[in-house]
Every structure is written in structure tokens, then in C-alpha cells.
Amino acid sequence: MTAAKKKTAKKTAASRPAGKKPSTTRRAAAKPPAQAPVRVLRRFRLVFNAVKTHFREVEKKSGVAGAQLWALSVIQERPGVGVTELARAMDVHQSTASNLVRTLLEQELVAVKKTGEDRRTVQLHVLAAGARALRRAPGPFAGVLPTALGSLDSSTLARLDRDLGKLIAALGADERGAHIPLG
């Protein structure tokens, strides 16, 4: 053993608590603690990129953005649906649903029929251009993430919910973002 190695070994032994034996595992073989966060970050990237890729494909083929196409599909499934019911069906805030409807109206993909005594109640209907956009678009209309989550068993979903809750708390994320669609 060289003098430098002896000196290092002596320092290491001196810094070890009394009675503690040196580790038999090699430090180089142990994974650095940063590996797990990096692996999980990569998994989040895969998820987000899958969602982005799907929505890009949707917009390219249909000419309609992802969340708008989802709203359009709900209106087609439920002719006469109102904005409040649309918001509930998409699990978004009513103002978000109103904005989606406004865009669909501007693009002439849906029509609004006002009903009721005061004519404030609206019923939404898909126009021919909206139906064509839906036929051109690849599914699922709600997006790949809700569909994938719906395919998971209840225990996996419960575990994901708990674990993501911890991550959200660590991020200090604004809870209002939960009702904003990804597309």
C-alpha cells in the first residue's frame, strides 16, 4: 500500500464511529440517490410527451385543438347539452367550458339555441363542420391520459392518487389548475 493510500485509510477509520466496521460494499457499486428522481422525471416526460403528441396529431388531422375537440365530442354525444353540463362532463370550471364553446362558435363548429322564458338557457348542437372534424380526428377524444387512467385497476389508481398528492404538496401547486384541461 502506498503512503497516500495508508494516509486516506487512516483518515477514514478515524472518522468512523467507534465500534463501527468498515462497509464491505463498494461505493462505486451503490446507486447515487439522484437516480430515483431522474428516473421518475423521465417517466413524467414520457407521459407529458405522449399527451402532447396525441394532441398535436388531433389538431393536425382535425384542425381543432385537443380540449375543443373533446368538448365537441361531448356536444355530439349529448345534443342540446348546456354549458354547465358540458363543464361537468369534462370536469372543468364553467368559465373554461364557456371559453371552449366560444371558440367552437367562432370556428362555426357548433350552434347555440337559446331556450327558456328569458332565453338565457342555451342548448349546444354540432354543425356539419364539427361532425367532419370529429370524423377526421384520431381518438380518444378526451385524450390518451384519461383513457389510460381509466384502464388502470382501482388499487393502482388509489396508490397513484396518494403518491401524486404528496408530489403536488411538495410542488406547492395551485389546486385550481386541476380543472384546466391539458389539451
C-alpha positions in Angstrom: 0.0 0.0 0.0 1.3 3.4 -0.9 1.8 6.1 1.7 -1.1 8.2 0.2 -3.5 5.2 0.4 -2.4 4.5 4.0 -3.0 8.1 5.0 -6.5 8.0 3.4 -7.4 4.7 5.1 -6.2 6.1 8.5 -8.5 9.3 8.0 -11.5 7.1 7.0 -11.0 4.9 10.1 -10.7 7.9 12.3 -13.9 9.5 11.0 -15.9 6.2 11.5 -17.8 6.0 14.8 -16.2 3.8 17.4 -17.1 0.1 17.1 -18.4 0.6 13.5 -16.9 -1.8 11.0 -16.0 -0.5 7.5 -18.6 -1.2 4.8 -18.0 -4.3 2.7 -19.9 -2.9 -0.2 -18.1 -0.7 -2.7 -19.2 2.9 -3.0 -19.0 2.7 -6.8 -21.5 -0.1 -6.9 -24.1 1.8 -4.9 -26.5 3.9 -7.0 -26.4 7.6 -6.2 -29.5 8.9 -4.5 -30.3 11.1 -7.5 -31.1 8.1 -9.7 -34.7 7.7 -8.5 -35.7 11.3 -9.0 -34.2 11.2 -12.5 -36.0 8.0 -13.4 -39.3 9.4 -12.2 -38.7 12.7 -14.0 -38.1 10.7 -17.2 -41.4 8.9 -16.7 -43.3 12.2 -16.3 -41.6 13.4 -19.5 -42.8 10.2 -21.3 -46.4 10.8 -20.0 -46.4 14.5 -20.9 -44.9 13.9 -24.3 -47.4 11.1 -25.1 -50.2 13.6 -24.3 -48.6 16.4 -26.4 -48.0 14.0 -29.3 -51.6 12.9 -29.2 -53.0 16.5 -29.1 -50.7 17.6 -31.9 -51.9 14.7 -34.1 -55.5 15.5 -33.2 -55.0 19.2 -34.2 -53.1 18.2 -37.4 -55.8 15.8 -38.6 -59.0 17.6 -37.4 -57.9 21.3 -37.4 -59.3 21.6 -33.8 -57.3 21.8 -30.6 -57.5 18.8 -28.2 -59.7 20.3 -25.5 -62.0 21.9 -28.1 -62.3 18.5 -29.8 -63.2 16.8 -26.5 -65.9 19.5 -25.9 -67.2 19.0 -29.5 -67.4 15.2 -28.9 -69.4 15.7 -25.7 -71.8 18.1 -27.5 -72.2 15.5 -30.3 -72.9 12.7 -27.8 -75.4 14.8 -25.9 -77.2 17.1 -28.4 -78.8 20.1 -26.6 -76.3 19.9 -23.7 -75.8 23.2 -21.9 -72.5 24.8 -20.8 -72.9 23.8 -17.2 -73.5 20.1 -18.1 -70.5 20.3 -20.6 -68.3 21.6 -17.8 -69.4 18.7 -15.5 -68.8 16.2 -18.3 -65.3 17.4 -18.9 -64.6 18.1 -15.2 -63.6 21.7 -15.9 -64.7 25.0 -14.5 -67.7 26.6 -16.1 -65.7 29.5 -17.4 -63.3 27.1 -19.1 -66.3 25.4 -20.8 -67.7 28.8 -21.8 -64.3 29.7 -23.4 -64.2 26.4 -25.3 -67.8 26.9 -26.5 -67.0 30.5 -27.6 -64.1 29.2 -29.7 -66.2 26.4 -31.2 -68.8 29.0 -32.1 -66.2 31.3 -33.7 -65.0 28.3 -35.8 -68.6 27.6 -36.8 -68.4 24.0 -35.4 -71.4 24.3 -33.1 -74.6 26.2 -32.9 -76.4 27.7 -29.9 -80.1 27.5 -29.4 -81.5 29.8 -26.7 -84.4 28.4 -24.7 -86.5 29.2 -21.7 -88.6 32.3 -20.9 -85.6 34.6 -20.5 -83.7 32.9 -23.3 -80.6 32.6 -21.1 -80.5 28.8 -21.2 -78.5 27.6 -24.1 -78.5 24.3 -25.9 -75.5 23.3 -27.9 -75.6 21.3 -31.2 -72.8 20.2 -33.5 -72.8 21.6 -37.0 -71.8 19.7 -40.1 -68.2 21.2 -40.0 -67.9 20.0 -36.4 -69.1 16.5 -37.3 -66.5 16.4 -40.1 -63.7 17.5 -37.7 -64.7 14.7 -35.3 -64.6 12.1 -38.1 -61.1 13.2 -39.1 -59.7 13.2 -35.6 -58.0 10.3 -34.1 -59.4 9.1 -30.8 -59.7 9.1 -27.9 -61.4 12.5 -27.9 -60.9 13.0 -24.2 -57.2 12.4 -24.7 -54.9 9.5 -24.1 -54.2 10.2 -20.4 -57.8 10.0 -19.2 -58.3 6.8 -21.3 -55.1 5.2 -19.9 -56.1 6.1 -16.3 -59.5 4.6 -16.9 -57.8 1.3 -17.9 -56.0 1.0 -14.5 -57.3 -1.1 -11.6 -58.6 0.6 -8.5 -55.6 -0.2 -6.3 -53.2 1.3 -8.8 -55.3 4.4 -9.1 -55.6 4.8 -5.3 -51.8 4.4 -5.0 -51.2 6.9 -7.8 -53.6 9.3 -6.2 -51.9 9.2 -2.8 -48.4 9.5 -4.3 -49.3 12.3 -6.7 -50.9 14.1 -3.7 -47.5 14.0 -2.0 -45.8 15.4 -5.1 -48.4 18.1 -5.5 -47.9 19.1 -1.9 -44.1 19.2 -2.4 -44.6 21.4 -5.5 -47.0 23.7 -3.7 -49.1 23.6 -6.8 -52.2 25.8 -7.2 -55.2 23.4 -6.8 -57.2 25.5 -9.3 -55.1 24.0 -12.1 -56.8 20.7 -11.5 -59.8 21.9 -13.6 -57.9 23.1 -16.6 -57.6 20.6 -19.4 -54.2 19.6 -20.7 -55.1 19.9 -24.4 
